Amino acid sequence: MFPPSLIAEPRIRCRVEVTSKKRLLESLAELLATARPDCPPASVFDLLNERERLGSTGLGEGIALPHARIEGIDNAVGAFVQLSEGVSFDAPDDQPVDLAFGLLVPQEATDAHLNLLAQLAERFSDPQLRSALRAANDASIVLDVLQRRD
């Protein structure tokens, strides 16, 4: 289950049409930037992009977990984008990504950051969860799916 404070309906988008990994990261950055009003989306995009340069955050099975550390927040914050069509993301299985969970964590959150990433990756490895997320057609349904205890 996702911590209730991690994701909220305003940071979820369904059936988004983007044509590239860059545009997907920009969409996530816009949603994540709401966590810190004094931080423009372009700055969040730069952080996500910087992390991508170290290696793709594509997990396979159409899932990506772009993430970054940022100063000025106390708790991790997430955003979710469901794409209408998958985009190339350099995932290990070479499958296009159509579900992306973006994550910002406090600058100093090291072990907590890694644990949260591991929990998210494990959660997204569930084929039933992925299927339910792909079938969802609005943010409230996505939120229910993400917060469901299985």
Residue frames as qw, qx, qy, qz and C-alpha x, y, z in Angstrom:
[[0.000, 0.888, 0.460, 0.000, 0.00, 0.00, 0.00],
 [0.371, 0.486, -0.030, 0.791, 1.13, 3.54, -0.71],
 [0.226, -0.364, -0.501, 0.752, 1.37, 5.92, 2.24],
 [0.162, 0.817, 0.554, -0.027, -1.65, 8.28, 2.06],
 [0.114, -0.875, 0.052, 0.467, 0.59, 11.35, 2.12],
 [0.487, -0.216, 0.599, 0.598, 2.64, 10.13, -0.86],
 [0.058, 0.175, 0.662, 0.727, 0.08, 10.58, -3.62],
 [0.269, 0.495, 0.506, -0.653, -3.13, 12.58, -4.01],
 [0.542, 0.621, 0.564, 0.041, -5.65, 13.01, -6.82],
 [0.218, 0.942, -0.048, -0.250, -4.30, 16.41, -7.96],
 [0.112, -0.674, 0.670, 0.292, -0.98, 14.72, -8.80],
 [0.534, 0.103, 0.830, 0.125, -2.52, 11.98, -10.97],
 [0.424, 0.497, -0.252, -0.714, -3.20, 12.23, -14.71],
 [0.671, 0.160, 0.724, -0.004, -4.92, 9.67, -16.95],
 [0.642, 0.581, 0.460, 0.197, -4.77, 9.11, -20.70],
 [0.110, -0.835, 0.209, 0.497, -1.99, 11.67, -21.15],
 [0.799, 0.547, 0.154, 0.194, -0.71, 12.03, -24.69],
 [0.207, -0.829, 0.419, 0.309, 3.04, 12.52, -24.89],
 [0.825, 0.538, -0.164, -0.058, 5.44, 11.49, -27.62],
 [0.569, 0.497, -0.526, 0.391, 8.74, 11.08, -25.79],
 [0.665, -0.312, -0.510, 0.448, 10.50, 10.27, -22.54],
 [0.222, 0.092, -0.160, 0.957, 11.34, 13.97, -22.20],
 [0.386, -0.370, -0.244, -0.809, 7.67, 14.98, -22.41],
 [0.729, -0.419, -0.538, -0.061, 6.73, 12.32, -19.88],
 [0.550, -0.190, -0.408, 0.703, 9.35, 13.64, -17.45],
 [0.023, -0.222, -0.020, -0.975, 8.05, 17.18, -18.03],
 [0.574, -0.453, -0.428, -0.532, 4.50, 16.04, -17.19],
 [0.728, -0.387, -0.499, 0.267, 5.69, 14.40, -13.98],
 [0.392, 0.017, -0.241, 0.888, 7.77, 17.46, -13.09],
 [0.247, -0.409, -0.179, -0.860, 4.71, 19.73, -13.40],
 [0.721, -0.490, -0.408, -0.272, 2.77, 17.52, -10.99],
 [0.745, -0.244, -0.395, 0.479, 5.64, 17.04, -8.55],
 [0.261, 0.310, -0.119, 0.906, 6.49, 20.76, -8.47],
 [0.451, -0.640, -0.254, -0.568, 3.23, 21.39, -6.62],
 [0.777, -0.407, -0.405, 0.259, 4.90, 19.85, -3.54],
 [0.474, -0.436, -0.087, 0.760, 7.18, 22.85, -3.23],
 [0.302, 0.878, 0.368, -0.055, 5.52, 26.00, -4.58],
 [0.072, -0.900, 0.269, 0.336, 8.79, 27.94, -4.75],
 [0.426, -0.294, 0.754, 0.403, 10.31, 25.31, -7.04],
 [0.552, 0.480, -0.205, -0.650, 9.43, 25.71, -10.72],
 [0.944, 0.175, 0.244, -0.135, 8.57, 22.62, -12.78],
 [0.624, 0.694, -0.340, 0.117, 11.67, 23.22, -14.92],
 [0.122, -0.646, 0.684, -0.316, 13.88, 22.71, -11.85],
 [0.774, -0.119, 0.556, -0.278, 12.11, 19.46, -10.97],
 [0.860, 0.506, -0.014, -0.073, 12.47, 18.34, -14.60],
 [0.318, 0.749, -0.552, 0.183, 16.21, 19.06, -14.43],
 [0.425, -0.452, 0.718, -0.316, 16.51, 16.88, -11.31],
 [0.875, 0.156, 0.401, -0.223, 14.56, 14.02, -12.87],
 [0.722, 0.669, -0.175, 0.003, 16.52, 14.31, -16.10],
 [0.019, 0.728, -0.654, 0.206, 19.82, 14.38, -14.21],
 [0.643, -0.238, 0.685, -0.246, 18.88, 11.11, -12.50],
 [0.873, 0.418, 0.194, -0.159, 17.87, 9.56, -15.86],
 [0.437, 0.774, -0.457, 0.019, 21.33, 10.32, -17.23],
 [0.310, -0.515, 0.775, -0.195, 22.75, 7.93, -14.61],
 [0.003, 0.032, 0.987, 0.156, 20.58, 5.14, -16.01],
 [0.425, -0.301, -0.483, -0.704, 17.01, 4.59, -17.03],
 [0.330, -0.093, 0.657, -0.671, 14.42, 4.41, -14.28],
 [0.752, 0.085, -0.354, -0.549, 12.32, 2.17, -16.52],
 [0.550, -0.330, 0.712, -0.288, 11.57, -1.04, -14.64],
 [0.068, 0.015, -0.936, -0.345, 10.11, -3.09, -17.48],
 [0.024, 0.495, 0.867, -0.061, 6.52, -4.22, -18.11],
 [0.048, 0.709, 0.417, 0.567, 5.65, -0.64, -19.15],
 [0.486, -0.833, -0.241, 0.113, 6.54, 0.91, -15.77],
 [0.471, 0.467, -0.250, 0.706, 8.95, 3.75, -14.96],
 [0.539, -0.736, -0.338, 0.232, 9.89, 5.22, -11.57],
 [0.380, 0.595, -0.116, 0.699, 11.61, 8.55, -12.26],
 [0.593, -0.739, -0.280, 0.152, 12.88, 9.97, -8.98],
 [0.409, 0.547, -0.239, 0.690, 15.14, 12.60, -7.47],
 [0.460, -0.508, -0.464, 0.561, 16.20, 14.16, -4.20],
 [0.105, 0.709, 0.194, 0.670, 15.27, 17.77, -3.58],
 [0.231, -0.062, -0.502, 0.831, 15.91, 20.33, -0.87],
 [0.259, -0.086, 0.061, -0.960, 13.02, 22.02, 0.89],
 [0.742, -0.240, -0.360, -0.512, 10.58, 19.15, 1.42],
 [0.408, -0.460, 0.659, -0.433, 10.10, 17.10, 4.59],
 [0.713, 0.061, 0.673, -0.190, 8.35, 14.03, 3.17],
 [0.244, -0.008, 0.795, 0.556, 8.44, 12.07, -0.05],
 [0.504, 0.505, 0.207, -0.670, 5.91, 13.16, -2.66],
 [0.405, 0.058, 0.833, 0.373, 4.68, 11.19, -5.64],
 [0.493, 0.472, -0.070, -0.727, 2.89, 11.80, -8.92],
 [0.550, 0.100, 0.819, 0.131, 1.42, 9.31, -11.37],
 [0.410, 0.501, -0.276, -0.710, 0.91, 9.55, -15.11],
 [0.656, 0.214, 0.722, 0.038, -0.94, 7.00, -17.21],
 [0.059, 0.403, -0.472, -0.782, -0.21, 7.44, -20.91],
 [0.770, 0.396, 0.141, -0.479, -2.64, 6.80, -23.75],
 [0.877, 0.427, -0.199, 0.095, 0.29, 5.27, -25.71],
 [0.794, -0.466, 0.103, 0.377, 3.63, 4.02, -24.42],
 [0.293, 0.912, -0.286, 0.021, 6.88, 5.87, -25.12],
 [0.804, 0.255, -0.387, 0.373, 10.41, 4.57, -25.47],
 [0.454, -0.851, 0.146, -0.218, 12.13, 4.80, -22.08],
 [0.367, 0.560, -0.711, 0.212, 15.26, 2.66, -22.38],
 [0.783, -0.381, 0.307, -0.383, 13.69, 0.08, -20.07],
 [0.328, -0.433, 0.834, 0.092, 15.57, -3.18, -19.52],
 [0.569, 0.264, 0.779, 0.010, 12.95, -5.16, -21.48],
 [0.121, -0.048, 0.491, 0.861, 12.85, -2.52, -24.28],
 [0.002, 0.639, 0.759, 0.127, 9.07, -2.22, -23.80],
 [0.004, 0.530, 0.089, 0.843, 7.51, 1.24, -24.07],
 [0.130, -0.215, -0.674, 0.695, 6.46, 2.87, -20.80],
 [0.234, -0.530, -0.492, -0.650, 2.79, 3.77, -20.32],
 [0.598, -0.745, -0.286, -0.074, 2.67, 3.99, -16.50],
 [0.478, 0.387, -0.361, 0.701, 5.04, 6.31, -14.64],
 [0.549, -0.777, -0.295, 0.085, 5.27, 7.07, -10.95],
 [0.359, 0.634, -0.257, 0.634, 7.44, 10.11, -10.25],
 [0.698, -0.602, -0.329, 0.206, 8.97, 10.55, -6.82],
 [0.183, 0.718, -0.316, 0.593, 10.68, 13.39, -4.99],
 [0.752, -0.473, -0.391, 0.240, 12.33, 12.71, -1.65],
 [0.278, -0.950, 0.117, 0.074, 14.02, 15.04, 0.81],
 [0.407, 0.760, -0.491, 0.124, 17.67, 15.72, 0.02],
 [0.159, -0.540, 0.765, -0.312, 18.84, 13.90, 3.14],
 [0.859, -0.033, 0.332, -0.389, 16.54, 10.86, 2.80],
 [0.206, 0.508, -0.802, -0.238, 18.95, 8.12, 1.80],
 [0.076, 0.008, 0.992, -0.097, 17.82, 4.80, 3.33],
 [0.418, 0.464, 0.547, -0.557, 14.20, 5.93, 3.40],
 [0.439, 0.591, -0.312, -0.600, 14.47, 6.87, -0.29],
 [0.218, 0.309, -0.897, -0.229, 15.89, 3.48, -1.23],
 [0.201, 0.174, 0.910, -0.318, 13.31, 1.62, 0.84],
 [0.473, 0.543, 0.294, -0.629, 10.46, 3.56, -0.72],
 [0.409, 0.521, -0.551, -0.507, 11.80, 2.91, -4.23],
 [0.063, 0.137, -0.988, -0.022, 12.07, -0.80, -3.45],
 [0.330, 0.347, 0.736, -0.479, 8.49, -0.86, -2.13],
 [0.491, 0.591, -0.024, -0.639, 7.22, 0.94, -5.23],
 [0.305, 0.425, -0.769, -0.367, 9.12, -1.37, -7.58],
 [0.091, 0.046, 0.982, -0.160, 7.74, -4.41, -5.76],
 [0.410, 0.469, 0.508, -0.595, 4.21, -3.03, -5.87],
 [0.496, 0.610, -0.225, -0.576, 4.43, -2.30, -9.61],
 [0.056, 0.300, -0.925, -0.227, 5.71, -5.82, -10.29],
 [0.412, 0.271, 0.794, -0.355, 2.15, -7.05, -9.62],
 [0.069, 0.160, 0.715, 0.677, 0.46, -7.77, -12.98],
 [0.098, -0.688, -0.719, -0.020, -3.02, -7.22, -11.47],
 [0.188, -0.730, -0.171, 0.635, -2.04, -3.77, -10.20],
 [0.149, -0.267, 0.481, 0.821, -0.63, -2.81, -13.61],
 [0.008, 0.379, 0.815, 0.439, -3.74, -4.06, -15.35],
 [0.141, -0.771, -0.577, 0.228, -6.04, -2.13, -12.99],
 [0.195, -0.623, 0.058, 0.756, -3.98, 1.05, -13.49],
 [0.105, -0.057, 0.644, 0.756, -4.18, 0.68, -17.27],
 [0.069, -0.529, -0.804, -0.263, -7.96, 0.18, -17.10],
 [0.158, -0.650, -0.438, 0.601, -8.54, 3.22, -14.85],
 [0.314, 0.600, 0.422, 0.602, -10.03, 6.23, -16.59],
 [0.117, -0.876, -0.023, -0.467, -9.82, 8.91, -13.91],
 [0.179, 0.548, -0.590, 0.565, -7.61, 10.03, -11.06],
 [0.620, -0.390, 0.378, -0.565, -9.93, 8.85, -8.28],
 [0.988, 0.063, -0.058, -0.126, -9.89, 5.29, -9.63],
 [0.627, 0.488, -0.463, 0.392, -6.09, 5.37, -9.98],
 [0.163, -0.556, 0.522, -0.626, -5.79, 6.60, -6.39],
 [0.853, -0.230, 0.214, -0.417, -8.07, 3.81, -5.16],
 [0.936, 0.257, -0.227, 0.086, -5.99, 1.23, -7.04],
 [0.409, 0.563, -0.498, 0.519, -2.71, 2.62, -5.71],
 [0.281, -0.464, 0.518, -0.661, -3.94, 2.71, -2.11],
 [0.902, -0.132, -0.204, -0.356, -5.59, -0.70, -2.17],
 [0.382, -0.510, 0.756, -0.148, -4.19, -3.30, 0.20],
 [0.817, 0.242, -0.416, -0.319, -3.63, -6.59, -1.55]]
